[in-house]
Amino acid sequence: MTRRVSLLWLAVVVLSTASCKKPAPAEPAPALPSRSYSVTGMVMSVQPPQSQVVVKHEKIPGYMMAMTMPFLVRDTNALSGLIPGEEITFTMVVTADDAWIENIEKTGKAENILPAGAGIRIVRDVEPLEAGDPLPDYAFVSERGQAIRLSQFRGQALALSFLFTRCPVPTFCPLTARKLAQTQNQLLARPGGPTNWHILAITMDPGFDTPERLRQFGEIYGYLPEHWTFLTGELIDITALGEQFGLQFWNADGTVNHNLRTVVVDAGGLIRTNLAGNEWAVDALVHEVVRAAAAADNP
């Protein structure tokens, strides 16, 4: 009898110990592997304070079309001695949310590393737009195939930005899209916030970005058509508007010259803020849109 009681007590202890034992912590999810690409390009400008070099590069097979764009360089010593016009090779490293270049090597002067493209590009003679200037009235087509004029948004504050769907670099157009999505969601969640606001995302690649492609791109980022519209249209119009805001994105040879702009326009149709790049904080853009929505509509 004593032996049976002892065995029973031992079984209870074992079961209790097993039931109180904390589960082993879950293994952290493996980080997404980085990808590397070998690239050839021509130095356009060197920007040591920003740890950047602007490069006009050839097509990167399997990743990106030919572009002119700034690249982050983590080791700024690699920028020493680079001058515009030099041909270089480098390694582009891309992760899920970052990108930079390394292993920069000079190969000599660049003469024509890119294939001939569209040749001479017809542009409009436009004046730069400053804070307080009225937003020009350009015609576009929305992601749902509707004819759109910028004047239709009079009475609404606008956050107007530029991007394109086949820009794969996570720190450029994808980051802009993510920030615009966060801006949309914060404005919608703001207690007592304005309702007269709208986000406009204008493609820099109208030859590729059809309304359907833009709609699919917007859905990836959770866009809501009642507050966010994607626009395409004639390249000459997109170029003109972009250049008025300091955007440079299309070269005569058909490559994309890639910088970024996001502009806030108030409810009266006047420009308030022109944000260069996409380092701006979402909270700051939301604040600007809220202020812009309160502006009186003065035709």
N, C-alpha and C positions, 0 to 999 in steps of 0.2 A: 504494500500500500504506500509506504514512504517513497519507494522508488518511482511509483507512478506519479505521485504528487510532485516530486523533483523534476521529472521529465516534463510534466505539464507546465511547471513554473518556467523552465528553460525555454519552452516553445513560446510562451507569452512574452518573455524578455526579447527573444529573437525577433518576433513579429513586431513588437513595439519599437525596437531599434530600427527595423527596416522602414516602418511607417513614418518615423520622425526624421529619417535621414533626408537632408536637403537634396533636391535634384541637382545634378551637375549643371553648371552654367552652360548655356548654349554657345556653340562655337560661333565667333563673329563671321559675318558673311564675307567671303573672299572679295578683295578689291578687284574692280574690273581691270584687266591688263591694259597697259598703255600700248599705243601703236606708234610706229616710227615710219617716216617716209623720207626718202632721199630727194632733194629738191635742188634745182638750178634756177638762179634768178639774177637780176641786176639791182644793185643798190640804188635807191632813189633818194633817200635821205637817212641820216643817222641822228638818233635822238637819245643821247646818253641820260639826261635827267629822267626820262620815262622808261629807261632800260629797253629801248625799242630800236629797230631798224626797219625802215619801209623798203619793201622789196617788190619789184615787178617780176613775178615768177611764172614759169611755164606750168602747163597742166600737170597735176599730180595724179597719175593714173589710179583709178579706183577710189579716189578721195575728193578731189577738188578741181574745178576749172581753173584756167589761168586767171590770175588776179594781180592787182597791186594793192598791198595792204601792210599795216605795221605788224611786226612779229615781236613778241616778248623774248628778251635774251636774259637768262638768269645770271650768267656770268658776264657782267658789263665789260670786263677786260677784253672780251672777244670783239667789242665794238671799236677798239683802238686801231687806228690806221685805216678803217673803212672809209671810202669816199664815194660819192655818187658817180655812177657810170661803170663801176667795177662789177664784173661778173663774179658770183660766188656760188659755192655749193654748200649745203647745210643739211642737217637732219631735223625734221619737224617731229616733235613728240606730242601726241594727243592723248589725253585721258578723258574720263567721262565729263569733267567740268573744267578742264584747263588745257592749255596748249602753249608751247614755247619752242625755240629752236636752239640748237647746239652744234658743235663740230663745224663751225664756220670756216671755210677755206676759200681763199682767193684763187681764181683761175685765169684772170686777165681781164682786159676790157671787153665789155659786152657791146656787140654791134646790133645783132638782131636775133635774140634767143627765142622770140615768139613768132609764130606763123602770121603772115599777113591776114588781116581781118577785113572789116567793112570799109577800110579806107577812110576818106574824109567824112566826118560826122557833121551834119547840119545842126546848129544850135541856135537858140534865140539869144538876142542881146538883152540881158536882164540886169536889173539893179539889185544889190544886196538888200535884204530885208532886216530891219532893226526892230527892237522893242518899240511898240507904239504904232508901227506900220500896220495897215490893213492886210489881211490875208488875201492873196490874189484868188480869183475864181477860175480854177482849172477843172476840166472835165475828165472823169475816170470811169472805170467799170468795176463794180464790186465783185466780191467772191461768189455772189449769187447771180451774176450776170446782169445786174441792174445798172443803168446809166446813172452816174452820180456826179453832182457838181459840189464843189466845196461850199458854195453859198447856201446849200441846203441845210448846213449845220449852224447857220446863224441863230443865236439864242442859246447855243450849247458851248460849254467849254470843251476844247479839243486838246488831246495829247496826240500829236502827229509825229510818227516816226517812220524810218525807212529800214527795210530789210529785204532778204530774198530767200526763197525756200531751199535752194540747193547750196546755201552757205553752211558748211559742216563744222566750222571751227567753233567749239563750245563757248569761247569767250567773246564771240561777235554776235551774229544774228540770233543764234539760239539763246544767248544770254539776254539780248534785248527782248525777245519774245517772252521769256520767262518773267522778266521784270514787268512787261506790259500786262501779263496775266495776273501778277501779284497786285499791280495797280488797280486793275479791274475789280479784283476780289476785295481789296481793302475799301475801295469806294462803295461797293455794294453793301459791305458789312458796317459801314460807318453810321453810328446812331445819329439820326436827324440830319444825315448828309444830303448833299444836293442830288438831284436826279437829272439835271440838264447837263450831262457830260457825255463825251463819246471819245473812243480811241480810234485813230486811223493809222493803219500800217500800210505804207505804200511800197510796192515791190521795186527793187532796183534792177530787176531782170525780167522785164515784161515779155521778152521773146520766149521765155520758158514758163513763166508763172501765169498760167491760164487761170481763169476764175475757179475752176474745179481744183487745181493744185493749191490755190490759196485757201479754199474752203477746207480741204483736207489738212493743210498745215495749221489752220486756226483751230480745228477740232483737236489736234494733238495737244494744244495749250489750253483747251477748255474755254475758247472764246464764246461770248454770248452776242449774237448778231444785233440785239437791241442796244448794245453799248460798245460794240467793237466791230469795225468794218475793215476788210482787207481790200486794197485797191490796185488795179493795174490800168494800163492805158498806153497812149503813144509815148515812145521813148523821148521824143523832143519835149513833151510836156513834163514828164517826170524829171528829166534832166534840168529843165529850166527851173522848176520849183526847188529841186534839191540844191542847185547851185546858188539860188537866192538865200538859202540857209547855210551855205558853206559846205554843202555835201559835194564830194567829188567821187564819182563812182563809175564812169564809163569812158574808156579810152577809144580813140579812133580805130584801133586794131581789134576792137571787140572784147577786150579784157575788162574785168571789173576793177575799178580803182576804189578801194574799200575803206572809207571812213564812216562815221556814224553821227547822226543828229536826231534829237528828239525835241520837238517844239511844243510849247503850250500857247494856245490861242484862247482869248477870253470870249465870253458870251456875246460881246459886241463885235467880234470879228477882228480884234486887234492882237497882234503878237505880244506876248508877255515875256517868255523865256525861251532861249535857244541853248539846249544842253549838248555839248560836244561829247563824243564817245558814248560809252554806256556804263561809266563808273558812278553815275548818279544813283542816289539812294531812292528806293521806292517810296519811303515815307515823305521824302522831299517832293517827289513828283505829285503824290497825292495831295500834299499841302498846296502846291501851286495850282492844281486843277480845281480844288475847292475854292480857292480865292478867285480863280478865273471864272468859275460858274456864277459867282455873286456879282460880276460886273454887269452894269446896265447895258442893254442892247440899244446902241445909238447908231442908227443907220447913217 
